[in-house]
Amino acid sequence: MINKLRSNRNKTFPAQNGTSYNLNKTQIKEKESLPEILFITTYPPRECGIATYSQDLILALNNKFQNTFNIKIAALELQNNRYSYNDEVTYVLETDNTYSYHALAQNINSNKEIALALIQHEFGLFKTNEADFILCLKAINKPIIIVFHTVLPNPNAILKENIAEMNTLVDSFIVMTNASAKLLENDYGILKNKITVIPHGTHLVKHTDKEALKEKYNLSKRRVISTFGLLSSGKSIETTLDAMPLIVVENPDILFLIIGKTHPSVVKEEGEIYRDSLEQKIKILGLKEHVKFINSYLPLEQLLDYLQLTDIYLFTSKDPNQAVSGTFSYAISCGCPVISTPIPHASELLKNGGGIIIDFENSEQLQKQVLNLLNNPQLCKEISNKGIHKMAPTAWENAAIAHALLLNSVMDRKSKLKYKTPAINLEHFKSLTTPFAMIQFSIINKPDLNSGYTLDDNARALVAMCQHFELTNDDKDLAYIIQYYQFIQFCQQKDGSFLNYVNENKKFTDQNSENLEDSNGRAIWALGFLVSMHDLLPESLITKAKKTMQAALVSATSMHSTRAMAFTIKGIYYSNKKEMNFENKALIKLLANRLVQMYRHESKANWHWFESYMTYGNSILPEAILCAYLATGDMIYKEIAKTSFDFLLSKTITENSIKVISNKGWLHYNKAVTKEVIGGEQPIDVAYTILALAKFYNTFKITAYLHKMETAFSWFLGNNHLQKIIYNPCTGGCYDGLEEDYINLNQGAESTVSYLMARLTIQKCREEIEYHKAKTVFIENRNLELIN
């Protein structure tokens, strides 16, 4: 049977005053009300860029956090343009109706749940009622944040006065570019500490094969240049059309996609005059076979497909005051090389080789740069890669974290950010696996077969897949479990030891001349974990695994690497959890005693560790000693395990975050820390910490270990020094490392498997975690009631 935690347990909760409450788990409810954030914004089904922006941001906030905020919307519309909204929209502000501003302010003030108003501001939205808008701000008695989608340079006296008055009424401003921040500071006199730059969010994408997408949309054998967005004359599509004839001569397979319907306000004011003029120009220039309109408001998935199949993306706005564009942000995140006119957003993102800037309405320059890129695929690839790395920090998930941090700092009612645990996703894990084994590295999310395979990765993959099978009993897991075991078997040599490195041709490489003790230990751990599941897995597989493991243990007595011994202890412990035979118990004691001897030699009053420094994978050492205690009952192991583990946690986990030991600077006992090392944190170290915390909680039942598990896991979700995601929920992969000022976007085997092991460990402990969280809230609320 699959091991499952018991549910609906009756517990007695002791209160601080000595009273006890006998309570069933299902009766525990959080009584705290969540602070309500009111977004004042245009919102779908209204079709405009700000509506889409707000929808994406709200979705990201709701997906990223739970029990943190309650988000509601006051939708902006005109008296004669009404829309049907979903339940999120609780108020409507008619921007051309003076009374509507007063009514909204009254509703905000009378609603005790509203903790903050977040206003999406574009001058066109309030152009005839700017005075009413400012009076509304004056009337609201809650904290206010304004998001400026446009900041105009060289303001006239009236504009400058309006912004100055807003400045006295709001708590903070958000802009999307550094250029806009500088304008607010220099041209409008707003203090720097009142301005937060949060770039326009972008969608994570899986970077699907370009040719496969072209085939999907009947565009095979065509090279595609494209632009998208709600169509208006400001898009200056004619700049591209005038450049097309020569481009077509040199590239007869070229196709220009114009993606997007005409802006609704343009249709209302002038109909389809602009689109008709473009169609007429296409006819005159003889471009009918080389230009295609996609005259619709595409769903997101389809839009991202079109951008990923695009060879070159063009942004030709002729408005120099357009501060930001979500359109080319999306294009860059999809890997498109971008040619753009120099709006501030483009100037910031495309510098240093991230794209190409051309002058406004300059068809000759556009033509030259398009031809240059079409003739230079390597340059396109370089620009694409730089663009992807530049846009990664702007993922909507990261935008949500940045907004949440600012909202929390401005609100009177602070709310602890509670990260939502993502669903378990094996997609990238499985994509890394060939019919032979798991591939070592990945370029972004594309497995790099040339990197070959390692015993290390496949041993960890075996543990992770066994964890998954234990939780889900999914029969599809069995094929992967067998496959990873067979690779371990493939790496085993005649003397029972293992080699680690195998190339794409299934040949052992010269790297195997390196010290392989740790790899051998990991293999034994994986084999032991596999054997521990003998009640769930085929008997024939368990029999083979036992044989492989016994052969590997022959040389275990000669191990002296701390981590190799630790992994080996864990492997033996798991393989004999129900009944430990004499030989294996003796081997555990031999290896554990070596670690104890090291601990006694190095341990001092303020240094409770096995070595004079801490390096990588530190938590497996106390975890292994704990396993030795569980296998033998020797109390010295129990004491050293807890003392060393708590010491390690004191160096890595605070109340609200984890920072594992950096590979840029190990932590030394007798070496003074002159400067904190930032960066160099690896997912595997966080994962090993979580595995150890689970083992220590199960042994000691100390609830603080559960809290630390959640704290450690939140590192993957953005609770780290960059406040950026390490786990990619779009692919199911995990980024390879957290550095000082960037994240390594490659999603290789070590990081992806490490995340999955951590996620599955959290899942197995989920009921315990939720139970104790609910218990804490219940007792706090009950005690508060008694006091009152």
Buried (B, 14 or more C-beta within 10 A) or exposed (E): EEEEEEEEEEEEBEBEEEEEBEBEBEEBEEEEEBBBBBBBBBBBEBBBBBBBBBBBBBBBBBBBBEBBBBBBBBBBBBEEEEBEBEEBBBBBBBBBBEEBBBBBBEBBEEBEEBBBBBBBBBBEBBEEBBEBBBBBBEBBEBBBBBBBBBBBBEBEEEBBEBBEBBBEBBBBBBBBBEBBBBBBBEBBEBEEEEBBBBBBBBBBBBBBEBEEBBEEBEBEEBBBBBBBBBBBBBBBBBBBBBBBEBBBEEBEEBBBBBBBBBBBBBBEEEEBEBBEEBBEBBEEBEBEEBBBBBEEBBEEEEBBBBBBBBBBBBBBBBBEBBBBBBBBBBBBBBBBBBBBBBBBBBBBBBEEEBBBBBEBBBBEBBBBBBBEBBEEEEBBEBBBBBBBBBBBBBBBBBBBBBBBBBBBEBBEBEBEBBBEBBEBBBEBBEBBBEEBBBBBBBBBBBBBEEBBBBBBBBBBBBBBBBBBBBBBEEEEBBEBBBBBBBBBBBBBEEEBBBBBBBBBEEEBBEBBEEEBBBBBBBBBBBBBBBBBBBEBBEEEBBEBBBEBBBBBBEEBEEBEBBBBBBBBBBBBBBBBBEEBEEEBBEBBBBBBBBBBEBBEEBBEEEBBBBBBBBBBBBBBBBBBBBBBBBBBEBEBBBEBBBBBBBBBBEEBBEEEBBBBBBBEBBBEBEEEEEEEBBBBBBBBBBBBBBBBBBBBBBBBEBBBBBBBBBBBBBBBBBBBBBEBBBBBBBBBBBBBBBBEEBBBBBBBBBBBBBBBBBBBBBBBBEBBBEBBBBBBBBBBBBBEEEEE
